[in-house]
Amino acid sequence: MFSRLWFVAAVSAAILGLGSSAAAAPSGLARLPLTQNGGTWASGHVQGVAVDVRGGYVYYSFTNLLAKYDFDGKLIGTLVGWTGHLGDLDFNPADGKVYGSLEYKKDKAFYIAVIDVARLNKVGVEASQSAIFRTVYLPEVVKDYSADLNGDGQLDGDDGKFKGDGVASRDHRYGCSGIDGVSFGPAFGHVDGPRYLTVAYGIYGDTSRTDNDHQVLLQYAVGDWDRYASALTEAAPHHNGPAAPNGKYFVRTGNTRYGVQNLAYDETQQRWFMGVYRGGKPDFPNYLLFAIEARAKPAAADLLGAPAPGGKGWEQGMLIPLAADGLKDPATGVRGWNQKADVGFQPVGHGLFYVSANAAIDGKQTADLTLMRWTGDAQAPFAPATEEDARALTAAPAGR
């Protein structure tokens, strides 16, 4: 676990490191671009971004390729060579590494990729042939993904649909399809103290079941993960990882299509954000962005729609309420925003965020990153940042 003293120092250093491409940053500190393009690649679409505000780098996950750019838009290096799905990313200032979700559904293997990005300095680095790329196995995710809920000895298909009648016949506990969103932040219910890697489940968007209406969040202390981090051999996936998370939590948003795509902790607002693909259940508002307050205390409560073992009542779990902000659906009480935040969403301090948009060009994938300012408006929570915003950020003192 990380000390509170270290975290305060790291956050202060990170915020002081912010700058603008339009206004010169203080000597020795990186400049923060208002926009950036993440290149065009024969790969999967952009799935997440991570920003090292002190070092001046942006990292893009294109599912089977990682690209590293500096704040001036220069390509520094790429990491390639895996067939799994690399998802959301976050930069950990404690060790200077990027952490990302990595899925191998056919192998029932779900990992956190731990990438030593300081050593990534050329294009075309093969992950399997470099010590830069290590992975940590998450058995808790495997357990829920592989759950044979109807006890027939078979795992229903990767499409998340089920065979037979009734909730008990639906495999994949909570509709778990693996993992996607990742972010570092405090333990739920706190704004200070140790920082944990928080991992969000992918959730199948099957509209015919009711046990998949919660987002599932796991928290891990990663201070001792060196003992687990291993090279990934795709022919023989390893199972080295922590036996259980430090905590498991649920947030009722209504079903979404493949769960939390981008998870991000904003130190300024002391709030967790969850960017999702729009769900399809008509009884829910199907917002694109949700938030929970860091101070909101998890409490044991019914997981509505998820039957308890034996079929009597609902299963119990540690539930966290949604933030009382944004649009509100009167029928369900669900709060959120219709804001795209599913392929790259990263707070950088003092109300500014990087938001990514994906596009296809001649069969290849690209990403455009825009620095946005939080407005607080329920209908339009973000607006493009201006040069003045960037200058104010550069000059802002450390802290909130």
Secondary structure, DSSP 8 states (H G I E B T S, - for coil): ---HHHHHHHHHHHHHT---SSS--STTS----SEEEEEEESSS---EEEEETTTTEEEEE-BSEEEEEETTS-EEEEEE---SEEEEEEEETTTTEEEEEEEEGGGTEEEEEEE-GGG--STTEEGGG-TTEEEEE-HHHHHHHT--TT-SS----TT---SSSSGGG--SGGGEEEEEEEEEEE-TT-SSS-EEEEEEEEE---TT-STT-EEEEEEE--TTGGGT-B---TTS----S-SS-SEEEEEE----TTSEEEEEEETTTTEEEEEE-----TTS---SEEEEETT---EEEEEEEEE-TTSSSEEEEEE----S-SEE-TTT--EEB----SS-EEEEETTEEEEEEEEEETTEEEEEEEEEEE---SS--EEE--HHHHHHHHH--S--
